[in-house]
Amino acid sequence: MRILIPLLAALAAAAAHAEQFTVATYNIENFRENFQAQTLKPIAATQPALNEEFMRRLQKEDDEDNWEVAQTITDPRFSPDILVIQEGGTQPQLNDFNSRWLRNAYETVIVFPSNTGRNQHIGLLMKPGFKVLERRDQYYLEPDTVENPRGDRLFARGPAFVLVETPGGYRFWVGTNHQKSKSGNDVDVTRWRNREAARTNQIINELAKANGNGHDVLFLGDMNDEIGYQEFELAAGGDTIGTLIGSGENQLFLATRRLSDAGGVSFGGYWDGRRRTFIDHILATPSMQSRLDDPVVVNWGLARTASDHYPVMVRVKAD
């Protein structure tokens, strides 16, 4: 009994300090278009052609789209503590969405700088109690090693990372990216996407070792590529997801592999079944692997109509 009581006390203390939270990625299709009425309002005041009936219809469409996205995010089965987004809007738009539609569920709302030419941004939302200790969001300024259609910049939209401290005191990096799309895909575009993937792997490993602190790194986003070789990848030097994972001492853990291998879908494509595939991935440094539950694709409720991508979430266990 003398041994049992201290042991039970120690187990109870350990359980009390255990912490679980959810992190998710969500590509919200053309999110900027959910604010058309807001964007046109100053112009409408001076343009008779933009009559009140037209603006009412536009506002109704915006409200419906934002309501669907908000219902997806706040669904009790989802409602992530940390959410990274792609195809997001501007900082004022995301602030407004969090305030009006999410009822300020998130205390931290960040839109990261990027090279987007279509007003498609990456962003981050975190619930109260989660703190940003450091930001690394200037990678979009890095030059490419070869000229590309964007000019001399390597990355399209991101990547960006924040060092997070959870309410329980666990610290880790969270990052996201929206890799170069397969629009107009060819060998050169695929090589560009592979250069992005290779540099992202390098950045994640640099952050894991930054300042000798050995922090875990969790990376989520729209990678615009499936596991394994697809068109052009043989000629372009390798599978993009394989390049992102890396090898040897720089190899990352692909948490979404099991979902993909099982035929899961993160890009739903609405009613068009020809393009359903798995391109929204979650990766982590090996040190974090044991902390992660199996990821889940949020494909229920209004998620099927709110965006062409489904959210993908993972539960993290920390102590």
N, C-alpha and C positions, 0 to 999 in steps of 0.2 A: 504493500500500500504506500510506503514512504516513497518508493520509486515511481509508482503510478501517478500520484497526484502532481508532482512537478512535470511529469511527461504530458499529462492532460492539459496542464496550464500552458506549457510551451506550445502545444498544438493549437490551443484556443487563441493564443497570442498571434501565432502565424496566420490563422484563418482570419483574424481581425484585420491584419495588415494586407491580406490579399486584395487585389484590385483587378476588375475587369471593365473593359470599355470597348466600344466598336469604332472602327475606322472604315470609311467607304470612299469609293470613287464613282462619279456620275457625270457622263457626258450629256449635258442638257442641250438638245439640238437647237441651234440657232437662237439661243436664249435672248440675244439682243432684240429679236423680233417680237418678244413678249412685251415690249415697251414702245411700240410704234405710236400709240396715241400720245404718250408722254413726250416723245421726241418731236412730234408734229404740232403739239399744242402752241408753242410760241409762233410757229409759222401760220397756223390756222387763224390766229387772231388778226392777221393782216391779209389773208387770202380768202376772199368770198367763195372761191370754188370749193374750199374745204368746209362745207356747210356742217351744221350741227348734227344732222342725221348721219352723215358719213363718219364724223368723229365719235358719235355714240356707238355705231357698229364696230368701229376700230377698237374702242375701249372695251366693248363686250368681248371681242375676240382675245384681246390681251388678258382680260380678267379670267377667261376660261382657261387659257394656256397656263397662266401662273397658278391658278387654283389646282390644276391637274399635277403640276410639278410639286407644289406645296403639299398636296395630299399624299403624294408618293414619299416625300422626305419625312413627313411627320407621322406616317403610319407607325403605330406602336411596335409593329414587327420589324421596323427598320430604324428610323430616328437615330442616326449615328451620332456619336459624341464628336467625332472629327470627320468632316466631309471635304474632299477635294473635288473640284469640278473642272470640266473642260467645256469649251464653247460658251463660256460665261460672258456676261455683259461687263459694263464699266463699273467702277467703284460705286458711284451714286445709284446705279440700277440694282446692284447686289445689296446695298444698304437698304434701299426701298423695299426690295423683295423680302429681306429678313424681317424688316419692321412690320410691313403690312400683312404679308402672307404667312410668314413663319412665326409671327407674334413675338419677335425678338428671342426666339429659342436659342440663338447663337450669340455669344458675347463678342467673339473675335470674327471679323469679316474682312478678308484681304483679297484684293485683286492684284495679281502679280504683273509686273511689266513684261512685255514680250515684243516679238517682231510681227505680230499679226497685222495683216493688211485688210482683214475682213471684220474687225471688231469682235473677234473671238478670243476670249481671254481665259487663262487658268486662274483658279481661285481656291480659297480655303475658308471653311467656317468651323468654329470650335465652340462648344458649349461652355457655360461658366465653370470655373475651376481649372480649366486647361490654360496654361500660359505659354506664350511665345518668348523664349529666352534669346533667340538669335535667328536672323534671317540670312539666307544665302539665295538671292534671287537675281543676280546679275549675270548669270551664265548665258542669257540671251544675247549678250554683247560679244560673245566669243566669235572670232573669225573662223570661216571654213578654210580647209586646206586647198580647196579648189573652188572656182567660181560656180555659183548655182543661180537658178532663176531669180532668187531673192536678192542676190548681190554678193556680199562678202561675209554674211552671217551664217553660222552653222545651224542654229536652232530655229525652228518655226515658231513654237509657242511654249516657252519654258526651256529647260526645267527650272523649278524653284523648290527650295527646301526651307523648313523651319525647325529649329530645335525646340521641342515641346516638353514642358513639365506637367505631368498629370496631377490631379488632386492628391494622389497618394505619394507624389514625389519622384515617380519614375520618369527618367529623361530619355528621349529618343528623337531621332530625326524623322520627319514626315516630308515626303516629296511627291511631286506630280509633274506630268508632262503630257502634251498632246503632240505625239510624234508626227512627222511628215506623212501626209495622207497618200493613199494609192491613186488619187485622182490623176489621170494622165500618166499612169505608172509605166515605167520602162526601166531599162538597165541603169541609166543615170539617176533616176528618181530613187530606185532601190539602193543604189550605192550611197546616196545622200542619207536615206533613212538609216542605213547601216552605220554611217559615220556618227549620226546622232546617237544611236544605240551604244556604240563603242565608247563614246565620250561620257555618256550617262553612267555606264558601268564604272568607268574610272572615277567620276565624281562621287558616286555612292561609296566606293571604297576609300576615297580620300576623306570623306566626312566621317566614316566609321573610325578612322584613325586620327581625326583632327584633335590637336592639342593633347594627344596621348590619353584622351578620356575613354576611348573605346565604346562610344555610344552605339546602340542599335540603330538601324536605318530601315524604314518601311517606305516603299516606293509604289505608288498606285497611279493609274491613268489610262488614257486611250492610246495604246501603242500602235494602232493601225496595222497590226500584223498578227497572224496566227502562228502557233507553234509548228515547226517543221518547214520544209522548203516549199515555196510557192513560185509562181511565175517570176522569172528574171533573177531569182535569188542565187541560183547556181552561177550565173554569169557575173553577178554583182558581188560575189565574195562570201556569201553565207546567209543563213537564216537570220533575220533581224532579231527575233526573240532569243535565239541561241547566242547572238552577239551581245544582246543586252544582259543575259545571264552571265556570260563570261566563262572562264575556265581557271583551273588551278587555284591559287590562293585568292584570286579575285572572283571566284564563282559565287553567284547569289542563289538564294532559294526561291524558286518559282512556286508560290503558294497556290496559284490558280491552275497548275498543271492537271491535277486530278479532275477538276471540273471540265477542262477542255478535253482531256482524254476520254471522258465519259459522254462526250457529245453535247456538252453544255453550250449555251448561246448567250452572249452578252450584247451583241448587236442584233436586235430583233427585226429591224427593217419594216415594222408595222405589218401590213398584209402581204408584202412581197417576200415569199419564202425562199427565193433564189439566192438571197444575199445574207442569210442568217449565219452567223459565225461567232467566234470568240476572240475578241481583240482588246478587251479591257482587262488588264492584268494587275496582279499584286505580286511584288517581289520584296525580299527582305535579305538582310545580311544573315549568314548562318547562325550568328549568335542569337538571333531573334526567333529562329525557326520553332524552338520548343515553346515559345510564348503564344503561338498562333493556333487558333482553331481552324478547321477547314472553312475556306471562304464560301459565301452564299450569293447566288444571283437573285436579286430582288425582281422577280418577274410576275408578281401578283398585283391584283388591284389595278390602279390607274397607271402603273409603271408601263404597261403595254401600249398606252396611248400618249403618255406625257412626253416621251422622247423616243428616238429610234434606237438608243442605247438603253440597256437596263443598268441600274446601279449594281455594283459588286461590293460586298462588305466582308469584313473579317473581324472576329473577336480576339482581343489581345488580353493576355493574362499577365499581370505584373505583381511584384511584391516589393 
